[in-house]
Structures are given as C-alpha cells and as structure tokens.
Amino acid sequence: MVPFANRATVPDQVLVRHLDGESVLLNLDTEKYFGLDAMGTRMFVLVTTSPCIESAYEKLLEEYEVEPELLRGHLSDLLSRLVDNGLLDVSPADVGTIPAV
C-alpha cells in the first residue's frame, strides 16, 4: 500500500499522453504501458500535481460523490499498480524540499 503522506511523481522514462479525457502511460525502458479511463486520468493528474497523495485524495472526495473508504481503496490500488509497473515514483513529501531558515 502506498502511504498517502508521500508524494507521487512521473519518472523521466515515462511518457504520458492525454486524449479525450483518457490517458496512456508508457515506460520507455520496459515498454510497459497502462491505459487510464477518465476517472483514472483525474486521479493520476491530481496525485502527480499535488504536494502529497493525501491532498489529491481530499480533492477527489470534494469532486466525486463516493464513500471515502471506497475511493481510498481504488486510489491505493491504482497507485500500487502504477508503481509496480515503473510508471510512477513515490517518495516522502519532504524529499527534495529546502528547509526554511
């Protein structure tokens, strides 16, 4: 399970293309690809543009009428599959940040 306190990023070797609300992700190194429907695309966009996965989850709860645990389960499953296939990197949210002086 991917911790929601972490941040998700797209690895350099992954090509992402959006078309008509759907997406295709291709790992250029492994040639593994993944197709996302409209909901999967929205999840992917939010998790890769938010400071942490939890923020993306909260935004999805605001946008969609869904039971919180059902959404958490679906989002966790999607993220785990993407990470397992090298299509998404997950790291602690504070990695790469510069502490305030």
C-alpha positions in Angstrom: 0.0 0.0 0.0 1.3 3.5 -0.9 1.4 5.9 2.0 -0.9 8.9 1.3 1.6 11.2 3.1 4.0 10.6 0.3 4.4 12.5 -3.0 3.9 10.9 -6.4 5.9 11.9 -9.5 6.2 10.7 -13.1 9.6 9.1 -13.7 11.7 10.6 -16.5 11.4 7.4 -18.6 7.6 7.5 -18.6 5.8 9.1 -21.5 2.2 10.4 -20.7 -0.3 11.3 -23.4 -3.8 12.6 -22.7 -6.6 12.2 -25.3 -10.3 12.9 -24.9 -10.2 12.7 -21.1 -8.3 9.4 -21.1 -4.5 8.7 -20.8 -1.9 6.3 -21.9 1.3 5.9 -19.8 4.3 4.2 -21.4 7.6 3.2 -19.7 10.2 3.7 -22.4 12.7 1.4 -20.6 10.4 -1.6 -20.1 7.9 -0.9 -22.8 5.1 -1.5 -20.3 2.1 0.7 -20.8 -1.1 1.4 -19.0 -4.4 2.9 -20.2 -6.4 5.1 -17.9 -10.1 6.0 -18.2 -11.5 9.4 -17.3 -11.6 8.7 -13.6 -8.1 7.1 -13.6 -6.8 10.1 -15.5 -8.2 12.5 -13.0 -6.6 10.5 -10.1 -3.3 10.4 -11.9 -3.3 14.2 -12.7 -4.2 15.1 -9.1 -1.6 12.8 -7.4 1.2 13.9 -9.7 0.4 17.7 -9.2 -0.4 17.7 -5.5 2.2 18.1 -2.7 1.1 14.7 -1.3 -1.2 11.9 -2.2 -3.5 12.8 0.7 -4.1 16.2 -0.8 -5.1 14.6 -4.1 -7.4 12.2 -2.2 -9.2 15.0 -0.4 -9.7 16.9 -3.7 -11.2 13.8 -5.2 -13.6 13.5 -2.3 -14.7 17.0 -3.0 -15.2 16.4 -6.7 -16.9 13.0 -6.6 -19.8 11.6 -4.6 -18.2 8.4 -3.3 -17.7 6.7 0.0 -14.3 7.8 1.4 -13.0 4.2 2.0 -14.1 3.1 -1.4 -12.2 5.9 -3.0 -9.1 5.3 -0.8 -9.1 1.7 -1.8 -9.4 2.4 -5.6 -6.8 5.1 -5.4 -4.4 2.8 -3.5 -4.9 0.0 -6.0 -4.2 2.3 -8.9 -1.1 3.8 -7.4 0.2 0.4 -6.4 -0.2 -0.9 -9.9 1.5 2.1 -11.4 4.4 1.9 -9.0 4.8 -1.9 -9.6 5.0 -1.3 -13.4 7.5 1.6 -13.1 5.0 4.2 -14.2 5.0 6.2 -11.0 7.5 7.1 -8.3 6.5 7.6 -4.7 8.8 9.3 -2.2 8.3 11.1 1.1 6.6 14.5 0.6 9.5 16.4 2.1 12.3 14.9 -0.1 13.8 17.5 -2.3 12.5 20.4 -0.4 14.7 23.1 1.2 14.1 23.7 4.9 13.1 27.3 5.9 15.9 29.2 7.5 
